[in-house]
C-alpha cells in the first residue's frame, strides 16, 4: 500500500499547503478552529484511492478509526520531518472487514505459505 514515487513527491509539496488552506476555509465559512476539526486520509487497501476528509471532532464514524484512517498532520510530519519516502518504506497497519476480498486473498496466501 505504498505510494508511487511521483505521488509521494506531489504529496510532499501539496499536503502542508492544502491542510492550511482548508483550515482557513473552514474557519471563514463555518467558524471552525483547527482544534474542532479532524483531518485524515484514506488510502489502500481500506479505500482504493488517496483522499482527505475534514470532519468535526465530535463526529464518530467507522472510517475514522485507527486502521482505516491516518491523521493528516501525522502524514505531513512523516513525509516532511522524517523522510519524503516514508510511506514507501514503512509498514501500514490496516483493518479489513471479514467480507473484504483482500482478506480472503491474504488468508489464502498465508495458508499456502504455511504448507510450504
N, C-alpha and C positions, 0 to 999 in steps of 0.2 A: 504494500500500500504506500510505496514511496512516490514522491512527486518527481516527474521527469526534470532533468537539469534546467531546461529553458523555463519551465513553470516555476521552479524554485527561485531562479533569478528574478523573474517577474514578480513573484510573491514578495520577495525580499525588499523590492523597491516600492511596491504598491500598498502593502498591508498597513504599515505605520501611518501613512498619509490618509488612507481610506478610513481607518479607525478614527483618527482625529476629525476628519471631515464629517463623518456620520455622527459622531458625538456632538459636534457643533450644530448639525441639522436637527438632531433630536432635542437639543436644548432650545433652539429657536422655535421649532414647530410645536413641540409638546411640553416644553418646560422641564424636561427631564435632565438631571445632572448625571454625570458618568457613573456615580455611585448607585444610581437607580436602574442601571441598565446592565444586563448580562450580554456580552458579545461572545459568540462562539462559532466555530466552524464545524461542518460535517465533511467527511471525506471517506473514501473507500476504506473498508468494504461495507461499512454501515450504510453508506449512500454512494451513488455512482458518479458524482462529480463534486468538486470542491465548491462549497457555498457558505456564506456567512449569514448568521442570524443576529438580530438585536432584539432582545425581549426585556420586559420589565423583570426585575429580580424576584418579584413575588410570584411570577408565573412559573408553575412547575409542570413540565410536560415530559413524556417518556424520552424524547430526543435530546433532552438537556442533561441527561445523567452522564457520569463518568463512564467511558467505554462506548459512548455514542457521540459525544461532543468534546471538542478541545477548545478551551478558553482562548479567545483571540489574543489577549495580552500575553498569555504563555507562549503561543505560537510565534508572535512577534519577537518576544525575548529570545526564544530558542534560535531563531534564524538571524537575529541582529547581534545578540550578545555572545552567543556560543559559537555558531557556525552557520554560514549560509546554506550548507548542505546537510544541516542537522537531520532533516526528515528523510534524506537519502540513506542515512547511516543508522538511525535509531530503530528500535522495535516499538511498534504501536500496539497497545493492548486495546482490544475492542470486544464488544458484546454482540452476540448473534442470537436471534430467536431460534427455537427448536426447528421451526419450519423454513429457516433461511437456506437456500440452495448451497451457499458456500459452506455451511456447517456440515452438510451431507458429504461434500467433496473432501473436506478436511478429515472427517471421520474415516472415510474410505481410504484416504492416503495413510492415515495413522495405522489403520488395521493392516494394510499391505506392508507397511514398514515393520510392524511387529512380527509379521510372518516370514521375514527375510532372514 
